[in-house]
Amino acid sequence: METVLLIHAVGLLIFESVYCGDAPVVAPFMFPPALKEGERGSATCTIRSGDRPVEFNWKKDGRDLTVSSSVDIQSFKDSSFLVIESVTSESSGNYTCIVSNTYGRDQFTASLTVTAPPQWLKEPMDSISQEGENLIIECEASGVPSPTIKWITRTANDVIPKDASSPIRVTETGSLIISKVDATMQGSYTCEAENGFGDPLKKEVLIAVRDAPVVAPFIFPPALREGERGSAICTIRSGDRPVEFQWKKDGEILEKDSNVDIQSLKDSSFLIIESVTSKSSGNYSCTVTNTYGRDEYTSSLTVTGDKNVVISNDPSSPIRVTSTGSLVINKVDALMKGTYICEAENGFGNPLRKEIFISVRDAPVVVPFSFPSALKEGERGSSICTIRSGDRPLEFQWLKDGENVISNKNVDIQSVKDTSSILSIESVTSQSSGNYTCIVRNAFGSDRYTANLAVSAPPIWSYEPMDIIAKEGDSVSIKCQATGVPQPAITWTTYKIINERSHLLMHFLIDRGKIENTSELSALVRYDTSGTLHISKVDSSLKGSYSCIADNGFGTALQKKINIAVQGEKCLLLDMEYKVC
């Protein structure tokens, strides 16, 4: 209470009392942090000063909050209690307590966050794609805080990057994108969503790639002579089953007969011409068809020589008749077997005629064979081992790098008409690479042939380069090595700082022994055949970012950026930030 003296113009004194009060001041408050759904949330709004009586009012996100079955508000003379019995994700928001009295008002706002474990918004599903298509698999989840989405490959257990240049990548929204799907990309992929609350969500999906067949190139045995056996194997290196095979000769459909046999299995077809003649020469095409497309390959068969045996009186001839009428054969071989006729006549009576058959027991002769070239991991590899001559029965044996090859779930060995043996590898890996030998035996001898199977494999790090900090004047060596089939080539590149103020960087390719276009550095920086980068004398001009690249033409090239810094100096990184090294 304050007393005021007023002096009137006529000298009359008047006293009047004026009362001055305080507006309320709200004390800051907060909700319990990281509440989970189902827990109790509460806050107390109290005044730290101000005259009573006061009135409390609660708002959520700007709207009046009233008592309900889930919300209780109890107000007293200088405080108000807000209780949410069981919070949900809808309880999250900004809560404002407004306090007013006769002299003014004040308010304070606090945020309530209710954590919620991840829940699927778009659960990923299995997918079937045709080779060459672009594939998108969505994976979205809700939760508080917002879940982090990542994709993992089951085979390598690698996290798939968000690199836009990668053929397999993840978008910011969590979708998996595969550009131009091929058979090597099929398999299991797992999407994981987690936010640190509750159990993370995991969903494994299977991506299947339906692709048209791809025929592996094949050849016939070279320079076949009449009477020899000719054969070829048509196989698919990739493509979905079932497949249908068809053989043509010079564009006309080839049918089985007494001299031509065609046997088709699930992923290969065998053409065998038991005894070739000049008419067997021509272009033979194998066409393979499935639901998703077709492919064809053509190979030429050339028959040379003549099986007809010339008999003369010349003593130097390998087959001759003596003056007494005896038949002499020198150094019998398989081509000399067959029917011979001896005739005797003198012009009187009927001539004498006797037909005889000469059999030649010969050891087998294996026809050279090969595997499809540049096979990729996951493709099929097969070859046929057959003989161009030799007596039956025959025994076949396969070796890999000198060890017996045994049939298993991935390797199949089959016999065809007791004259050929087929080795099929359902899905080749780097371990399938090696030298494969086919040995053929009969009662009269044996023969063998060896062919190499090479399976290409993308590069993988065997020694990944790392950042280094070196003292000025030191010499340093940085190893960078990778394995793969064929062996990856290693290259180094660098970004040199041209102008630090403008952050101008220039890119240079390091050749073995020099940095191109920077002759002043050629004596200082080089890398050897093993991929190791050598800097003979570190100085400030050589600091910066260097990249090692390993590439063999198969799969995605490996690239690792490292930073070479000089101790005690500031260094400019590729993200245009400085730091003291």
HUZIZI-V913322 format. One record per residue. N is the residue number from 0. RES is the residue in one small letter. PSI is psi in degrees with one decimal (999 if undefined). D_FIRST is the distance of its C-alpha to the first C-alpha in whole Angstrom. Layout:
# HUZIZI-V913322
<<N | RES | PSI | D_FIRST> <N | RES | PSI | D_FIRST>>
This chain:
# HUZIZI-V913322
<<0 | m | 137.2 | 0> <1 | e | 134.9 | 4> <2 | t | 132.8 | 7> <3 | v | 129.0 | 10> <4 | l | 123.4 | 13> <5 | l | 131.6 | 16> <6 | i | 114.5 | 20> <7 | h | 159.3 | 22> <8 | a | -26.8 | 26> <9 | v | 9.9 | 27> <10 | g | 4.7 | 25> <11 | l | 129.1 | 23> <12 | l | 132.3 | 19> <13 | i | 128.3 | 16> <14 | f | 131.7 | 12> <15 | e | 136.4 | 10> <16 | s | 131.7 | 7> <17 | v | 127.1 | 6> <18 | y | 126.2 | 5> <19 | c | 119.9 | 7> <20 | g | 174.3 | 10> <21 | d | 134.2 | 13> <22 | a | 156.2 | 16> <23 | p | 151.1 | 19> <24 | v | 117.2 | 22> <25 | v | 133.5 | 25> <26 | a | 135.2 | 27> <27 | p | 145.1 | 31> <28 | f | 171.1 | 33> <29 | m | 158.4 | 37> <30 | f | 159.8 | 40> <31 | p | 138.4 | 43> <32 | p | 151.7 | 45> <33 | a | 51.6 | 49> <34 | l | 142.8 | 48> <35 | k | 154.2 | 52> <36 | e | 134.7 | 53> <37 | g | -16.9 | 52> <38 | e | 168.2 | 49> <39 | r | 133.1 | 46> <40 | g | 136.8 | 43> <41 | s | 157.3 | 39> <42 | a | 149.4 | 36> <43 | t | 122.9 | 33> <44 | c | 120.6 | 30> <45 | t | 157.6 | 26> <46 | i | 136.4 | 23> <47 | r | -16.9 | 22> <48 | s | 165.9 | 19> <49 | g | 149.9 | 16> <50 | d | 142.8 | 14> <51 | r | 160.1 | 16> <52 | p | 155.0 | 18> <53 | v | 156.9 | 20> <54 | e | 132.9 | 24> <55 | f | 142.5 | 27> <56 | n | 133.1 | 30> <57 | w | 141.2 | 33> <58 | k | 148.7 | 36> <59 | k | 119.7 | 39> <60 | d | 39.4 | 41> <61 | g | -3.0 | 38> <62 | r | 144.6 | 39> <63 | d | 137.6 | 37> <64 | l | 126.9 | 38> <65 | t | 163.4 | 38> <66 | v | 136.5 | 39> <67 | s | -171.4 | 43> <68 | s | -23.7 | 46> <69 | s | -13.0 | 46> <70 | v | 129.0 | 42> <71 | d | 134.9 | 39> <72 | i | 124.6 | 35> <73 | q | 122.2 | 33> <74 | s | 139.7 | 29> <75 | f | -168.5 | 27> <76 | k | -29.6 | 23> <77 | d | 20.9 | 23> <78 | s | 158.6 | 27> <79 | s | 136.6 | 30> <80 | f | 126.0 | 33> <81 | l | 124.4 | 36> <82 | v | 124.4 | 40> <83 | i | 111.9 | 43> <84 | e | -42.1 | 45> <85 | s | 102.5 | 48> <86 | v | 150.0 | 48> <87 | t | 178.7 | 51> <88 | s | -28.2 | 51> <89 | e | -15.5 | 49> <90 | s | -20.3 | 46> <91 | s | 142.1 | 46> <92 | g | -173.4 | 44> <93 | n | 120.7 | 40> <94 | y | 127.9 | 37> <95 | t | 130.0 | 34> <96 | c | 121.8 | 31> <97 | i | 125.7 | 28> <98 | v | 131.0 | 24> <99 | s | 150.3 | 22> <100 | n | -168.0 | 18> <101 | t | -23.8 | 16> <102 | y | -0.6 | 15> <103 | g | -167.0 | 19> <104 | r | 161.3 | 22> <105 | d | 160.3 | 24> <106 | q | 160.3 | 28> <107 | f | 141.6 | 31> <108 | t | 133.0 | 34> <109 | a | 147.4 | 37> <110 | s | 137.6 | 41> <111 | l | 121.5 | 43> <112 | t | 122.0 | 46> <113 | v | 114.0 | 49> <114 | t | 144.7 | 52> <115 | a | 132.4 | 55> <116 | p | 160.6 | 59> <117 | p | 142.2 | 61> <118 | q | 141.8 | 63> <119 | w | 130.4 | 66> <120 | l | -44.1 | 65> <121 | k | 98.4 | 69> <122 | e | 129.0 | 71> <123 | p | 150.1 | 74> <124 | m | 157.6 | 77> <125 | d | 151.8 | 81> <126 | s | 142.7 | 83> <127 | i | 121.5 | 86> <128 | s | 156.7 | 87> <129 | q | 144.0 | 90> <130 | e | 134.7 | 91> <131 | g | -14.3 | 90> <132 | e | 161.4 | 87> <133 | n | 130.9 | 83> <134 | l | 134.9 | 81> <135 | i | 125.2 | 77> <136 | i | 117.5 | 76> <137 | e | 144.3 | 72> <138 | c | 103.7 | 70> <139 | e | 143.7 | 66> <140 | a | 148.8 | 64> <141 | s | 166.1 | 60> <142 | g | 165.5 | 58> <143 | v | 118.0 | 54> <144 | p | 171.7 | 54> <145 | s | 130.5 | 57> <146 | p | 151.4 | 61> <147 | t | 131.2 | 63> <148 | i | 134.2 | 66> <149 | k | 151.9 | 70> <150 | w | 141.3 | 73> <151 | i | 137.3 | 76> <152 | t | 135.0 | 80> <153 | r | -37.9 | 81> <154 | t | -45.9 | 84> <155 | a | -7.5 | 83> <156 | n | 37.4 | 79> <157 | d | 142.1 | 78> <158 | v | 128.6 | 75> <159 | i | 129.9 | 76> <160 | p | 170.1 | 74> <161 | k | 19.8 | 72> <162 | d | 116.9 | 74> <163 | a | -20.5 | 75> <164 | s | -8.7 | 79> <165 | s | 140.9 | 80> <166 | p | -23.3 | 82> <167 | i | 115.4 | 80> <168 | r | 169.4 | 76> <169 | v | 134.2 | 73> <170 | t | 171.1 | 70> <171 | e | -26.1 | 66> <172 | t | -3.7 | 66> <173 | g | 2.7 | 68> <174 | s | 141.2 | 72> <175 | l | 127.4 | 75> <176 | i | 127.7 | 77> <177 | i | 118.4 | 81> <178 | s | 131.5 | 83> <179 | k | 71.1 | 86> <180 | v | 138.5 | 87> <181 | d | 176.2 | 90> <182 | a | -28.7 | 92> <183 | t | -15.5 | 90> <184 | m | -6.2 | 87> <185 | q | 157.4 | 87> <186 | g | -163.1 | 86> <187 | s | 136.8 | 83> <188 | y | 142.7 | 79> <189 | t | 129.5 | 76> <190 | c | 130.3 | 72> <191 | e | 134.4 | 69> <192 | a | 123.0 | 66> <193 | e | 149.7 | 63> <194 | n | 13.4 | 59> <195 | g | -2.8 | 59> <196 | f | 129.1 | 58> <197 | g | -176.1 | 61> <198 | d | 138.9 | 64> <199 | p | 151.9 | 65> <200 | l | 138.0 | 68> <201 | k | 133.3 | 71> <202 | k | 119.2 | 74> <203 | e | 128.7 | 77> <204 | v | 152.8 | 79> <205 | l | 125.1 | 83> <206 | i | 117.8 | 84> <207 | a | 136.6 | 88> <208 | v | 119.7 | 90> <209 | r | 114.8 | 93> <210 | d | 153.5 | 95> <211 | a | 156.7 | 98> <212 | p | 149.2 | 101> <213 | v | 116.6 | 102> <214 | v | 131.6 | 106> <215 | a | 134.8 | 107> <216 | p | 145.0 | 110> <217 | f | 163.7 | 113> <218 | i | 158.6 | 117> <219 | f | 160.4 | 120> <220 | p | 137.7 | 122> <221 | p | 150.4 | 124> <222 | a | 50.7 | 128> <223 | l | 141.1 | 129> <224 | r | 153.3 | 132> <225 | e | 136.4 | 134> <226 | g | -17.3 | 134> <227 | e | 168.6 | 131> <228 | r | 131.9 | 128> <229 | g | 137.8 | 125> <230 | s | 157.6 | 121> <231 | a | 151.1 | 118> <232 | i | 128.9 | 114> <233 | c | 117.7 | 112> <234 | t | 157.2 | 108> <235 | i | 133.3 | 105> <236 | r | -18.7 | 102> <237 | s | 163.1 | 99> <238 | g | 150.8 | 99> <239 | d | 142.2 | 98> <240 | r | 158.6 | 101> <241 | p | 154.7 | 103> <242 | v | 156.5 | 105> <243 | e | 131.7 | 108> <244 | f | 145.6 | 111> <245 | q | 133.3 | 114> <246 | w | 142.2 | 116> <247 | k | 149.0 | 118> <248 | k | 118.5 | 121> <249 | d | 39.7 | 122> <250 | g | -7.8 | 119> <251 | e | 139.9 | 121> <252 | i | 133.4 | 120> <253 | l | 126.1 | 121> <254 | e | 155.8 | 123> <255 | k | 143.1 | 124> <256 | d | -164.8 | 128> <257 | s | -21.6 | 130> <258 | n | -15.0 | 129> <259 | v | 127.0 | 126> <260 | d | 136.3 | 123> <261 | i | 123.3 | 119> <262 | q | 122.1 | 117> <263 | s | 132.1 | 113> <264 | l | -165.1 | 111> <265 | k | -31.8 | 107> <266 | d | 20.2 | 106> <267 | s | 156.4 | 110> <268 | s | 139.1 | 113> <269 | f | 127.6 | 116> <270 | l | 122.5 | 119> <271 | i | 122.7 | 123> <272 | i | 110.4 | 126> <273 | e | -41.2 | 128> <274 | s | 105.0 | 131> <275 | v | 150.5 | 130> <276 | t | 178.9 | 133> <277 | s | -29.1 | 133> <278 | k | -14.7 | 131> <279 | s | -19.2 | 128> <280 | s | 143.0 | 127> <281 | g | -174.4 | 124> <282 | n | 121.5 | 121> <283 | y | 125.7 | 119> <284 | s | 136.8 | 115> <285 | c | 121.9 | 113> <286 | t | 129.5 | 110> <287 | v | 131.9 | 107> <288 | t | 139.5 | 105> <289 | n | -171.3 | 102> <290 | t | -24.9 | 99> <291 | y | -1.2 | 97> <292 | g | -165.7 | 100> <293 | r | 160.9 | 104> <294 | d | 159.6 | 105> <295 | e | 147.1 | 109> <296 | y | 143.2 | 111> <297 | t | 135.1 | 114> <298 | s | 147.9 | 117> <299 | s | 138.2 | 120> <300 | l | 124.9 | 123> <301 | t | 125.3 | 126> <302 | v | 125.6 | 130> <303 | t | 163.5 | 132> <304 | g | 179.3 | 136> <305 | d | 130.4 | 138> <306 | k | -19.9 | 139> <307 | n | 128.3 | 143> <308 | v | 128.0 | 145> <309 | v | 124.3 | 148> <310 | i | 128.1 | 151> <311 | s | 175.8 | 154> <312 | n | 1.0 | 157> <313 | d | 123.6 | 155> <314 | p | -22.4 | 155> <315 | s | -8.2 | 152> <316 | s | 140.4 | 150> <317 | p | -23.5 | 148> <318 | i | 117.2 | 149> <319 | r | 164.9 | 153> <320 | v | 129.8 | 156> <321 | t | 171.6 | 159> <322 | s | -20.2 | 163> <323 | t | 0.6 | 164> <324 | g | 5.6 | 161> <325 | s | 143.5 | 158> <326 | l | 125.4 | 155> <327 | v | 126.1 | 153> <328 | i | 119.4 | 149> <329 | n | 132.1 | 148> <330 | k | 71.0 | 144> <331 | v | 136.0 | 143> <332 | d | 177.8 | 140> <333 | a | -29.7 | 138> <334 | l | -16.3 | 139> <335 | m | -5.7 | 142> <336 | k | 157.0 | 142> <337 | g | -162.2 | 143> <338 | t | 130.3 | 147> <339 | y | 144.3 | 150> <340 | i | 127.9 | 153> <341 | c | 127.9 | 156> <342 | e | 139.2 | 159> <343 | a | 128.1 | 163> <344 | e | 152.5 | 166> <345 | n | 10.1 | 169> <346 | g | -4.8 | 170> <347 | f | 130.1 | 172> <348 | g | -173.3 | 170> <349 | n | 140.4 | 167> <350 | p | 153.3 | 164> <351 | l | 142.3 | 163> <352 | r | 125.4 | 159> <353 | k | 126.1 | 156> <354 | e | 130.3 | 153> <355 | i | 159.3 | 151> <356 | f | 127.7 | 147> <357 | i | 119.6 | 146> <358 | s | 139.9 | 143> <359 | v | 118.8 | 141> <360 | r | 108.4 | 138> <361 | d | 151.4 | 135> <362 | a | 157.4 | 132> <363 | p | 150.3 | 129> <364 | v | 115.8 | 128> <365 | v | 135.2 | 124> <366 | v | 130.2 | 123> <367 | p | 139.7 | 120> <368 | f | 171.5 | 116> <369 | s | 166.1 | 113> <370 | f | 158.8 | 109> <371 | p | 141.1 | 107> <372 | s | 151.8 | 106> <373 | a | 47.6 | 102> <374 | l | 141.8 | 101> <375 | k | 155.2 | 97> <376 | e | 134.0 | 95> <377 | g | -17.4 | 95> <378 | e | 170.5 | 98> <379 | r | 141.1 | 102> <380 | g | 133.9 | 105> <381 | s | 158.7 | 108> <382 | s | 158.4 | 112> <383 | i | 132.8 | 115> <384 | c | 118.4 | 118> <385 | t | 167.7 | 121> <386 | i | 146.5 | 125> <387 | r | -17.7 | 127> <388 | s | 162.5 | 130> <389 | g | 147.7 | 131> <390 | d | 146.2 | 133> <391 | r | 160.1 | 131> <392 | p | 156.5 | 129> <393 | l | 149.6 | 127> <394 | e | 127.4 | 124> <395 | f | 144.6 | 121> <396 | q | 136.4 | 118> <397 | w | 137.9 | 115> <398 | l | 147.8 | 113> <399 | k | 116.3 | 110> <400 | d | 38.9 | 110> <401 | g | -5.2 | 113> <402 | e | 147.2 | 112> <403 | n | 138.2 | 112> <404 | v | 125.2 | 110> <405 | i | 139.1 | 110> <406 | s | 138.0 | 108> <407 | n | -167.0 | 105> <408 | k | -19.4 | 102> <409 | n | -16.2 | 102> <410 | v | 128.5 | 105> <411 | d | 134.0 | 108> <412 | i | 123.2 | 112> <413 | q | 148.0 | 114> <414 | s | 144.7 | 118> <415 | v | 113.9 | 120> <416 | k | 26.1 | 123> <417 | d | 13.0 | 124> <418 | t | -4.8 | 124> <419 | s | 156.7 | 121> <420 | s | 132.9 | 117> <421 | i | 127.4 | 114> <422 | l | 121.4 | 111> <423 | s | 131.0 | 108> <424 | i | 114.8 | 104> <425 | e | -45.4 | 101> <426 | s | 104.6 | 98> <427 | v | 149.2 | 99> <428 | t | 178.6 | 97> <429 | s | -28.0 | 97> <430 | q | -14.7 | 99> <431 | s | -19.0 | 102> <432 | s | 142.9 | 103> <433 | g | -175.4 | 106> <434 | n | 120.0 | 110> <435 | y | 127.0 | 112> <436 | t | 131.4 | 115> <437 | c | 123.6 | 118> <438 | i | 128.9 | 121> <439 | v | 130.3 | 124> <440 | r | 148.6 | 127> <441 | n | -169.8 | 130> <442 | a | -13.7 | 133> <443 | f | 0.5 | 134> <444 | g | -165.2 | 131> <445 | s | 164.2 | 128> <446 | d | 160.0 | 126> <447 | r | 158.5 | 122> <448 | y | 143.9 | 119> <449 | t | 133.2 | 116> <450 | a | 147.8 | 113> <451 | n | 135.8 | 110> <452 | l | 120.0 | 107> <453 | a | 122.7 | 104> <454 | v | 119.7 | 100> <455 | s | 142.6 | 97> <456 | a | 135.7 | 94> <457 | p | 161.6 | 91> <458 | p | 143.5 | 90> <459 | i | 147.5 | 88> <460 | w | 131.9 | 86> <461 | s | -25.2 | 88> <462 | y | 108.2 | 86> <463 | e | 129.2 | 83> <464 | p | 154.1 | 82> <465 | m | 159.2 | 79> <466 | d | 149.2 | 77> <467 | i | 152.6 | 78> <468 | i | 119.0 | 76> <469 | a | 156.1 | 79> <470 | k | 147.0 | 79> <471 | e | 132.8 | 81> <472 | g | -14.3 | 85> <473 | d | 155.9 | 85> <474 | s | 137.8 | 87> <475 | v | 152.0 | 86> <476 | s | 130.9 | 88> <477 | i | 114.8 | 86> <478 | k | 141.5 | 88> <479 | c | 108.8 | 87> <480 | q | 146.3 | 90> <481 | a | 153.8 | 90> <482 | t | 160.0 | 93> <483 | g | 172.8 | 94> <484 | v | 116.8 | 97> <485 | p | 170.5 | 98> <486 | q | 125.9 | 97> <487 | p | 144.9 | 94> <488 | a | 137.3 | 94> <489 | i | 130.9 | 91> <490 | t | 151.3 | 90> <491 | w | 141.3 | 87> <492 | t | 162.8 | 85> <493 | t | 154.2 | 82> <494 | y | 117.2 | 80> <495 | k | 140.2 | 80> <496 | i | 115.6 | 77> <497 | i | -38.4 | 78> <498 | n | 107.1 | 75> <499 | e | -35.4 | 72> <500 | r | -40.4 | 69> <501 | s | 2.6 | 70> <502 | h | 34.6 | 71> <503 | l | 122.2 | 75> <504 | l | 145.1 | 77> <505 | m | 138.7 | 80> <506 | h | 132.4 | 82> <507 | f | 144.7 | 86> <508 | l | 125.0 | 88> <509 | i | 120.2 | 89> <510 | d | 167.8 | 93> <511 | r | 102.9 | 95> <512 | g | -7.4 | 95> <513 | k | 162.9 | 93> <514 | i | 117.4 | 90> <515 | e | 141.0 | 91> <516 | n | 6.3 | 91> <517 | t | 73.3 | 89> <518 | s | -26.5 | 92> <519 | e | -16.2 | 91> <520 | l | -5.8 | 89> <521 | s | -30.6 | 93> <522 | a | -11.5 | 94> <523 | l | -30.0 | 90> <524 | v | 129.8 | 89> <525 | r | 169.5 | 92> <526 | y | 149.7 | 92> <527 | d | -176.6 | 95> <528 | t | -20.0 | 97> <529 | s | -8.0 | 95> <530 | g | 1.8 | 92> <531 | t | 127.9 | 90> <532 | l | 130.1 | 89> <533 | h | 128.7 | 90> <534 | i | 115.0 | 88> <535 | s | -29.8 | 90> <536 | k | 108.6 | 87> <537 | v | 132.6 | 84> <538 | d | 177.2 | 82> <539 | s | -24.3 | 79> <540 | s | -14.9 | 81> <541 | l | -2.2 | 82> <542 | k | 160.0 | 78> <543 | g | -163.2 | 77> <544 | s | 136.4 | 77> <545 | y | 146.6 | 81> <546 | s | 132.6 | 82> <547 | c | 130.3 | 85> <548 | i | 129.4 | 86> <549 | a | 121.9 | 89> <550 | d | 136.5 | 91> <551 | n | 12.1 | 94> <552 | g | -1.1 | 94> <553 | f | 132.4 | 93> <554 | g | -162.9 | 89> <555 | t | 131.9 | 86> <556 | a | 144.5 | 87> <557 | l | 142.5 | 85> <558 | q | 130.8 | 82> <559 | k | 121.4 | 80> <560 | k | 133.4 | 78> <561 | i | 162.5 | 78> <562 | n | 128.2 | 76> <563 | i | 119.3 | 78> <564 | a | 153.6 | 76> <565 | v | 126.6 | 76> <566 | q | 130.7 | 74> <567 | g | -10.8 | 72> <568 | e | 154.7 | 72> <569 | k | 144.9 | 69> <570 | c | 142.6 | 71> <571 | l | 119.8 | 70> <572 | l | 170.6 | 71> <573 | l | -20.3 | 72> <574 | d | 11.0 | 68> <575 | m | 27.4 | 67> <576 | e | 146.7 | 65> <577 | y | 150.5 | 66> <578 | k | 158.4 | 66> <579 | v | 125.3 | 67> <580 | c | 999 | 70>>
